[in-house]
Amino acid sequence: MFRKVLVANRGEIALRVLNACRELGIRTVAVYSEADRNSLHVRFADEAICIGPPRLAESYLNVPAVISAAEIADVEAIHPGYGLLSENANFAEVCRASNIKFIGPPPEVTRLMGEKEKARQAMKKANVPILPGSDGVIATAGEAQTWAETVGYPVILKAKAGGGGRGMRIVRTPEELPNHFHAASGEAANAFGNGELYMEKFIERPRHIEFQILADEHGNVASLFERECSIQRRHQKLIEEAPSLKVTSSLREELGQMLCRCLAEIGYQNAGTVEFLMDEDGQLHFIEMNTRIQVEHPVTEAIAGVDLVKAQLRIAAGERLDAILPAKLEIRGHAIECRINAEHPQKFTPSAGQITVFNVPGGNGVRVDTAQYAEGVVPPYYDSLIAKLIVHGNDRAEAIAKMERALSQFVVRGIETSISLHQAILRDPGFRAGEFDTKFMENFLAEKAGSRSGTIMAP
Ligand code: MV4
């Protein structure tokens, strides 16, 4: 196992990774920006190094600053957490050149999955179901029209270098295709420095379902079941759960095996998430792969009984999956996560400032991942996620009851949070019945805005 690891992140995930290291007997090094001087990830690491001013580009995204810190502290490995440098293949290459182990897949694999169209072809080759669409990128609007005829309208144009919803255009008629093609291409060129597009059949009201994968460095791959992530707004997930009510055990088994074979073929290593859209017939279609640990990993940890961050560290240190995982992976109960954001619960505007009261719920089956505390400060420079509330029950109904109880005991004052929004979602009959798709929040917010009081929240 590593002697010393640097955590190249901040907030709850930095603390989450530091905790895993601590429990494995690994010395820890935190890096921080000037805005995070008083953060818990700094306080609870064995060593901490300031890497620059508050702005991300000058601190947490500053590759030379992070690498210098790693060299000064003499670490053997870097854990990137999620976001920031976690899916940056160039960073992983600099780590490799500096003789520092990057805790994640090899840069070649990250690069392959970053080119969404190549990832799609790789999945297709391994018989993983993909949506009807173009084979490779589309050069011109005319070519796009030809593909759209074969696929059938509506279609969606996506950026090859994209992901996470940017640079996408839904096209419903041949007439509007040329305009959408040029707009999407321009937006992609602007956002990703690459205007290349590909096309897929558009699914109207999909569910977002993703599979958690672990792969060791000896060619072994395991599927740790799926998460349901359809409760989102503008591509920001709000609530995730595991398992999905809509994935049958045969589908889970079959797709899990297929993914393991495919990812072994590709040479995948470490933790990864394969994203699917589920159509109205309950069929899953691959859309993209994320080559990192995800925000919502704790719901999988709860139902699978596996510490995914410890698994990442042990895999990167060369251990084999059969030494890390139980002999037989099984789903136990049901888990739900609410992302507690520092933002207005209806307007979604960020709410930075000093926290005055921070009462965290606990008890059987309740987990809170946070780096916040009473008198802590939420800086205006970063992501609004301040805590994740995760509950684990014997079934979904028990998990919902536990979540409602825990939310009612989660008290944050000084800043605004999404806690009351989560309480309102949990009361929704559609949510309670498990009947929802990726349009849920749009409908939910429109309905509440139209209601008599105009407010979602109970007093
Ligand atoms: C789609 C789609 C419908 N059909 N692809 C949005 C983010 C990116 N990862 C993929 N996205 C979508 N791709 C086809 N062929 C609908 C979405 C989509 C979506 C997907 C998952 C979760 C939330 C979403 C919200 C809007 C659109």
Residues whose N, C-alpha, C, O or C-beta is under 5 A from the ligand:
A	BS01	MV4	L131 I156 G163 G164 G165 E200 K201 F202 I203 H208 T438
